[in-house]
Amino acid sequence: MNMHVAIPTTDRTLLPRALIRRTPATPLNMETGAYQRPTDLPPPVEVRRYKFRLGAYVQFHDFVGVVIDRSATSAGRQVYVIEIIGESYGRPVRCLQGHALSRAATPVFNPAA
């Protein structure tokens, strides 16, 4: 239930983190030291070798698609964005983890059909 009541205290540590207003990084804040970069962010994960290259044909269950983007999660898992070729049931672009994909042969397109 939302009460929409002004909080009379200035102690904001009792509020949930989502409700605490954070000051944005501005040049003035950075000069005075009022803004500090969050230190709890994980370091970026580097993948030495991806399972699929960009433009590769992959298979996800009965679907064949093309890899259009790839990245890594903070846990080191590979995430691929693929575009489904043919019938996609309303979802032509999907985001999948690398272990759910397998290599597919180059599809043969029939322009006469």
Backbone bond lengths (Angstrom), bond angles and torsions (degrees), N, CA, C in turn:
res aa  C-N    CA-C-N  psi(-1)  N-CA   C-N-CA  omega(-1)  CA-C   N-CA-C  phi
1 M - - - 1.436 - - 1.522 108.19 -
2 N 1.299 116.67 130.07 1.462 122.12 177.50 1.513 109.68 -91.75
3 M 1.329 116.35 129.74 1.455 119.78 -177.57 1.517 111.96 -101.30
4 H 1.334 119.15 -18.92 1.460 123.50 178.78 1.523 111.89 49.23
5 V 1.310 115.09 48.44 1.458 121.68 179.79 1.516 107.57 -113.03
6 A 1.313 116.88 137.41 1.453 120.41 177.41 1.521 109.40 -66.32
7 I 1.315 115.94 135.78 1.454 120.29 -179.96 1.532 107.37 -81.77
8 P 1.350 117.60 119.97 1.464 119.82 -173.31 1.521 114.02 -74.92
9 T 1.274 119.61 -15.16 1.460 120.78 -176.11 1.524 110.68 -96.00
10 T 1.310 115.95 155.47 1.458 120.21 176.76 1.520 111.21 -94.54
11 D 1.324 117.01 -4.47 1.461 120.55 178.19 1.526 108.62 -79.40
12 R 1.328 115.35 103.56 1.452 119.52 -176.21 1.521 112.56 -93.71
13 T 1.323 117.97 4.44 1.462 119.87 -178.33 1.517 111.85 -71.23
14 L 1.322 117.84 -16.82 1.458 120.65 179.98 1.526 112.07 -84.01
15 L 1.318 116.85 -9.78 1.463 120.17 179.72 1.525 111.14 -80.37
16 P 1.330 117.29 153.69 1.461 119.20 172.04 1.524 109.77 -63.14
17 R 1.334 117.02 152.70 1.462 120.87 -176.07 1.522 112.34 -59.26
18 A 1.330 117.69 -32.00 1.461 120.61 -178.01 1.526 111.83 -67.26
19 L 1.319 118.16 -23.70 1.456 121.26 -177.64 1.519 113.14 -93.58
20 I 1.328 118.30 -11.41 1.455 120.84 -179.94 1.522 108.80 -79.01
21 R 1.309 115.21 123.69 1.466 120.16 -178.63 1.519 109.12 -75.43
22 R 1.317 115.29 128.29 1.454 120.32 178.63 1.513 108.87 -101.22
23 T 1.311 116.16 141.90 1.456 119.32 179.04 1.521 108.99 -80.96
24 P 1.320 116.90 132.19 1.466 118.99 179.19 1.519 110.81 -72.48
25 A 1.312 115.03 160.53 1.467 120.16 179.59 1.513 108.85 -80.19
26 T 1.307 116.14 113.73 1.461 122.54 174.48 1.524 107.61 -122.45
27 P 1.325 117.98 160.71 1.472 118.27 178.96 1.525 113.21 -57.30
28 L 1.340 117.87 -35.83 1.459 120.56 179.86 1.527 110.94 -67.14
29 N 1.341 116.94 -43.03 1.460 120.66 178.47 1.520 111.51 -63.83
30 M 1.312 116.44 -37.35 1.453 119.53 -177.25 1.528 110.82 -72.74
31 E 1.349 117.79 -31.76 1.466 120.79 177.38 1.519 111.26 -68.77
32 T 1.327 116.01 -44.17 1.458 119.65 -176.02 1.518 112.57 -80.81
33 G 1.313 117.42 -14.98 1.460 120.84 -179.49 1.506 113.34 86.83
34 A 1.356 118.35 9.72 1.455 120.67 179.96 1.527 111.23 -70.54
35 Y 1.324 116.10 -31.90 1.465 119.19 178.33 1.518 108.62 -96.01
36 Q 1.313 115.37 129.99 1.457 120.61 175.42 1.516 108.22 -127.05
37 R 1.322 115.42 133.79 1.459 120.79 -178.89 1.523 109.12 -65.14
38 P 1.342 117.89 138.25 1.468 119.47 178.12 1.521 110.73 -59.82
39 T 1.317 115.89 134.99 1.458 120.23 -178.69 1.517 112.38 -97.52
40 D 1.319 117.43 -7.49 1.459 119.34 -177.19 1.528 112.98 -88.59
41 L 1.323 118.58 8.16 1.456 120.79 177.25 1.524 109.52 -76.66
42 P 1.339 117.42 136.32 1.459 118.59 179.04 1.525 110.69 -72.42
43 P 1.308 117.65 153.57 1.466 119.23 176.97 1.521 110.16 -68.36
44 P 1.330 118.51 151.97 1.458 119.63 -179.98 1.525 110.58 -64.78
45 V 1.330 115.58 141.32 1.457 121.67 -178.71 1.517 108.91 -91.08
46 E 1.311 116.24 129.72 1.455 120.06 177.33 1.521 108.59 -104.86
47 V 1.321 115.87 131.55 1.456 121.64 178.22 1.516 107.49 -100.54
48 R 1.316 116.09 122.53 1.461 119.13 -179.23 1.520 111.90 -70.84
49 R 1.308 116.29 -39.24 1.457 118.82 -178.43 1.528 109.30 -146.34
50 Y 1.329 115.63 120.67 1.454 120.49 176.91 1.520 109.74 -80.31
51 K 1.319 115.92 153.00 1.459 121.28 179.88 1.525 111.00 -71.43
52 F 1.357 117.07 -36.07 1.467 121.87 -178.23 1.523 109.39 -129.50
53 R 1.313 116.93 144.22 1.456 121.79 177.45 1.531 108.44 -88.10
54 L 1.318 116.45 166.29 1.461 120.72 176.03 1.527 108.36 -67.00
55 G 1.314 116.99 135.81 1.459 121.64 -179.46 1.518 113.84 88.46
56 A 1.332 118.12 -1.55 1.466 120.82 -179.80 1.528 109.92 -75.84
57 Y 1.323 115.52 147.65 1.457 121.28 175.55 1.522 108.62 -86.30
58 V 1.330 115.65 128.61 1.460 121.49 -178.42 1.523 109.46 -128.59
59 Q 1.326 114.77 160.10 1.459 120.53 179.16 1.510 108.96 -120.17
60 F 1.326 115.15 132.34 1.460 123.17 176.01 1.518 106.60 -127.08
61 H 1.319 117.51 106.19 1.467 124.33 -171.76 1.528 109.10 52.99
62 D 1.330 118.99 -115.23 1.468 121.78 -179.14 1.525 112.30 -94.46
63 F 1.308 118.17 -0.35 1.455 121.67 -175.44 1.527 111.25 -96.66
64 V 1.322 115.36 143.46 1.465 121.44 172.44 1.523 106.31 -113.04
65 G 1.330 115.77 134.57 1.451 119.71 -177.84 1.511 111.93 -143.47
66 V 1.332 114.96 176.28 1.458 122.73 179.77 1.527 107.81 -117.83
67 V 1.330 117.13 134.84 1.461 121.70 178.13 1.525 108.23 -73.44
68 I 1.347 116.82 121.48 1.459 120.22 179.93 1.525 112.29 -111.07
69 D 1.346 117.67 -14.98 1.462 120.68 176.85 1.519 108.04 -161.04
70 R 1.325 116.10 155.48 1.454 120.84 178.28 1.517 109.04 -149.13
71 S 1.333 115.43 150.33 1.457 120.91 178.90 1.520 107.94 -158.10
72 A 1.325 115.72 -178.30 1.466 121.15 179.58 1.519 109.13 -126.61
73 T 1.333 115.99 146.77 1.458 120.54 175.92 1.521 108.85 -83.75
74 S 1.310 116.75 174.22 1.461 120.15 179.01 1.522 111.30 -69.15
75 A 1.332 117.48 -17.74 1.457 121.47 177.13 1.522 112.00 -89.20
76 G 1.340 117.28 -3.13 1.457 121.01 177.94 1.509 114.74 93.45
77 R 1.325 118.29 6.16 1.464 120.43 178.63 1.517 109.85 -81.05
78 Q 1.321 115.66 147.70 1.454 120.75 -179.20 1.530 109.46 -89.21
79 V 1.325 115.45 131.91 1.459 122.25 179.74 1.519 107.91 -118.78
80 Y 1.322 116.23 129.64 1.459 122.01 -178.09 1.516 109.93 -120.00
81 V 1.330 116.22 140.12 1.459 122.42 172.32 1.519 105.24 -104.77
82 I 1.339 115.98 120.87 1.464 119.80 -177.96 1.517 109.92 -120.53
83 E 1.319 114.77 151.69 1.458 121.52 174.56 1.517 106.93 -108.71
84 I 1.331 115.87 121.81 1.465 122.29 -177.11 1.527 109.61 -72.94
85 I 1.324 115.84 134.90 1.468 121.82 176.22 1.522 107.25 -94.91
86 G 1.315 116.71 129.99 1.468 120.56 179.06 1.518 111.42 89.51
87 E 1.317 116.65 -146.71 1.465 122.21 -176.83 1.517 109.95 -70.59
88 S 1.339 116.68 123.53 1.464 120.79 -176.42 1.521 112.91 -119.22
89 Y 1.330 117.97 2.86 1.463 123.07 179.07 1.527 112.09 55.86
90 G 1.340 115.96 42.30 1.456 120.84 175.38 1.510 115.31 83.18
91 R 1.317 118.71 1.67 1.468 121.53 179.48 1.525 108.98 -131.40
92 P 1.327 117.74 80.01 1.462 119.57 -176.27 1.525 114.23 -72.22
93 V 1.325 118.04 -21.75 1.466 120.97 179.55 1.521 107.93 -119.49
94 R 1.330 115.33 129.11 1.462 119.76 -179.21 1.514 110.51 -131.74
95 C 1.309 115.73 151.11 1.463 122.90 178.94 1.527 107.06 -112.45
96 L 1.350 116.37 119.05 1.456 121.07 -173.00 1.517 110.62 -134.80
97 Q 1.324 115.34 155.70 1.457 119.75 173.71 1.521 109.28 -81.86
98 G 1.319 115.81 155.03 1.453 121.57 -174.13 1.514 114.46 -62.71
99 H 1.333 118.21 -31.13 1.457 119.40 -177.81 1.530 112.53 -71.17
100 A 1.331 118.22 -16.08 1.464 121.53 179.69 1.521 112.36 -86.92
101 L 1.330 117.68 -6.36 1.456 122.21 -176.81 1.516 111.03 -108.22
102 S 1.337 115.11 153.65 1.461 121.07 173.44 1.521 108.09 -137.21
103 R 1.315 116.58 163.12 1.462 120.90 -179.53 1.521 109.88 -69.31
104 A 1.319 115.17 145.83 1.462 120.72 178.34 1.517 108.71 -127.52
105 A 1.312 115.73 151.13 1.459 120.40 176.08 1.518 108.98 -71.62
106 T 1.318 116.11 154.90 1.458 120.52 178.25 1.520 109.28 -62.82
107 P 1.334 118.20 122.73 1.460 119.46 -178.32 1.528 110.95 -68.39
108 V 1.339 115.55 147.35 1.448 121.82 177.57 1.514 107.64 -95.80
109 F 1.324 116.74 119.72 1.447 120.96 179.46 1.521 109.99 -93.86
110 N 1.301 116.18 132.09 1.463 121.81 -179.48 1.525 107.98 -108.87
111 P 1.345 118.55 100.59 1.460 119.00 -177.62 1.525 113.15 -68.70
112 A 1.334 118.58 -18.94 1.461 121.20 -179.22 1.513 112.11 -77.76
113 A 1.323 117.49 -17.76 1.465 120.15 -175.89 1.502 112.11 -80.78
